[in-house]
Amino acid sequence: MKQKELDEKITAASISILSYCVSRTSNQQDAEDLAQDILYEIVKSAANLRDDRAFYGFMWKVAGNVYKQWYRKKLTVNVCELTDDVHEDYDEFAAVLEDNSDTYLLRRELMLLSEKYRRATILYYLENKTCVEISQILSISESMVKYLLFKSRKILKEGMIMERNFGEQSYNPKNLNMMYMGEGPNKYWDLINTNKIRQNILWACYNDSLNEDEIALQIGVSLPYIENDIKTLTDVWLLKKDGNHYRTNIIILTEDFEQEKASKLLPIQKEIAEKLKEFNDANETEIRNVGFHKNDMSLTSLNWHMITMMLFYAYSAVGDKFFCNETRPVTAFGEHAYLWGVENVKGGFNCCTINAEEWKATISMFFMDWSSRPNLHHSDFYANRKWVKMYDKIVHGDTNNLNEFEQEIVAEMIHKGYVINEDERVLPAMPVYTNEQLTNMVELQKPVIDEIGILFEKLHKEIVAVLKNHVPTHLKSQVNDIAAMGLFNDGTFVPASLLNQSGYLSTEWVPGEIATSYAVLAE
């Protein structure tokens, strides 16, 4: 690799390396020293790289190796003195418990002891159970109890002579939001987004392969409290276990990545926003002449309706080039979907499709809820077959003979603004298309959809280039797909946000008009 190119790559990656070091050390000085050691090793060895594309994988491998060497050196510092001539029959831990000497160290090591050793140790030393009694409680042989006690004493003794430093996450926990695109509901939401410990376990194992003790130290939580969480994360394939070590098995879009990406994508996103605005301004009459239900909606609602529709179609067309339903990975729950994490969620569109055939209805429904101030909530309909069936009836004007329960649903829909009363008729507040009208609308939009699709491909290329600099080697194979997932937010939400900030798209929603969703009559 040429020196100039090497210097440019190292300069671009230095912020990520420092961030990596800060999260694994206890103070800024250690982080800076470690970062310098890593950069030195990269400079020393990178000149021998034959393939420039392998630089970032090489970089993170060097970072991991240098950190492990640095960490081992930290562990060699003695904090209490134990001589090598201690008699084998002398039980130093029983003595510690008797005279309270070094009890902090003993408790600290018990905190890091794995369950099979910890239970036997606690039963023997703290609950004064005999080996026979322990064998009955744990349903193991007496010889196995003796082995566990012998092994745990050795582990505890070795641990008590080490200096152990809690990682940054012990006092500065990170956020992680699980993102999901694929079949069915996001079953990972409750598993991760509501559980700070599991979020930080995934963070701890993202750039480093850690054993259980190291995870406990990194996040500052005793091992007994996180063993089940580690198992759960492994069972649902978010953690991958290699021997006694764990690695995070999904890409995390970090704040460092988001900041670097944002500056590079903004010019393209502005161009997308301008093309959408130009199309709407030039084609208002033609759009209304398509003749769909609610074609007389206000200009504010019409702008939202067209822009969300065009963005969705443009993304769908480009997305099909990168992935399809058949090639999506299979999750631990047996569904085809993409999974990734995001450090900070800044907003977006919440999309949902209700297919007429799957729902045994005569309408399909499409939603692109604006998350910060939605025009409606697709969750009122998704997984609520009674609401979809009722909306189906309302679209077809079949509301003359409703029973009491159906009348209550209609009343709630009116209250929430999904339907309106007009001339003693109940009508849908969202646009409704026949198949022919939708075909005509898409044909009208096609030139700008194709232009935006080309810009989406440029966005994807830029996202891939940046993401490769921020992803551990073992996750490189996921970069193209997760960049395509990120493309949805970068290609749809950000351009719409620019139009919202300029005042072109207002979230002062017009009563009686649903702008960000529509229904289509099945043939």
C-alpha positions, 0 to 999 in steps of 0.5 A: 500500500502506498504511504499517502493512501495509508496515511489517508486511511489511518487519518480517517479511521483514527477517530473510530480507533480512539472511540474503540479505546475509550470504551475499553479503558478507565481514563482518557490517558489510557485510551490515548496511550492505547490508541497510539500503540494501535496506530503504531502497529498499523503503520508498522505492518500495513505497508505489507498489505497487498490488497487495499480492500483488506485494510479495515479488516486488518486494522480491527484485527490489529486493534483487538490484538494490541488491546488484548496485550495491553489488558494482559499487562494490566492483569499482572499487577499484584494487589495482595500477596500470596506465596507459592509455598502455601500448603495444599491442605490450607484453605486460604478462602476459609481463613479469609472468611474467618478473619475478614482479610481481603473479603473485598477481593474474594467477593469480587472474584465470586462475582465473576465465578461461573454458575457451576463453580459459584453454587458449589462454593457458596453452599460449602463456604457460606451455607456450611453444607458438606460435600455429600449434602452439596452432591444431593442439592446439585444432583452430581457425584460427591467427587464432582463436588470436590473437583468443583471446589478444588477448581473454584479455589484455584480460579479464585486464588488466581483472580485475587492477585489480579488488578481488574478494571471495570470498563466504561460501560460500567458507569456510562452505559450505551443505548442500542435499538434493535431494528427489524425488516422482514416477516412478522412483528419485531420479536426482538424489540421486547428482548433488547429495547427494554433491557439495558443490560442486554444492550450493553452486552451486545456493545461489549462484544461488538469489536472484541471477543470476550468471555463471561468474566470480561463481559461482566467487568466491561458492563460492571454487572456481576456475572450471576445477574447476566448469565441468563441474559448472555444465554438468551442473546446466544439462543436468539443468535444475537451473540455467537459463541466461539469456545468460551468467548462471545461475539456480537452477531449483528451490525451496530450503526454507531454514532461515529458512523452516523456522523461520518455518513451524514456529511457525505450523503447530504448533497445527494439527499438534497437533490432527492428532496428537490426532485420530489418538490419539482414533481409535485409542483409541476403535476398537481392537476395531473395527480388529481385527475387520476380520480382516486378517492380524496383527490380533492384533499388539501395541497398539504396532504397531497404533497405528503401523499405523493412524496411518501408514495414516490419514496416508497416505490423508489426504495422498493425498486432499488432494494430489489437489486440488493436483496429479495424476500427469498434471500433474507437471512432466517432469524432464530424464530424461523422468519426471514428478516434483517436485524441490526442495531442503532445507537441513537434513533433520530426518527424515521418512517414506520412502514407497514403493508396489509395485503388483501390476500393474506388478510382475506380482505378486498383492500390492501393498505399501505402505511408510512407513519411519520414517527415524530408526529404521525398522521395515524398509527398503523398499529391500530390496523396491523394485527387487528383483523376486525379493524381491517374488515371494518375499513373494508366495509367502509371503503365499499359503502357497506355500513347500513346494517352494522351490529352494536360492536361494529358501530363502536369500532366505527365510532372509534375510527371517527374519533381517531380521524380514520373515517369521516361523517359526510352527508350521513355517510361514513367515508374513509379519510385516506386515499383509495385507489382502484388498480387501474388508478394506481397503475396510472398514478405510478406511470405518472410518477415513473420518471421521477421514481427512476431518477430518485432510484439512481440517486438511491444507488449512489447513497447505497454506495456511499453508505457501504464505503463508510460502514466498512470502516466501522464494522468488525471483520466477522460482520463484513459479509452483512455490510451490503444488506445492512447498508440497504436497510439504512438506505431506507432511512437515509433515502426517505426520511432525511429528504422528507425531513429537509422538506419538513424543515423548509416548511414545504411538508407541514405536520399540522395535519388537516382534519379529515385527511389521512396523508401518509397512507392509502388503500387499494381495491383488490381485483 
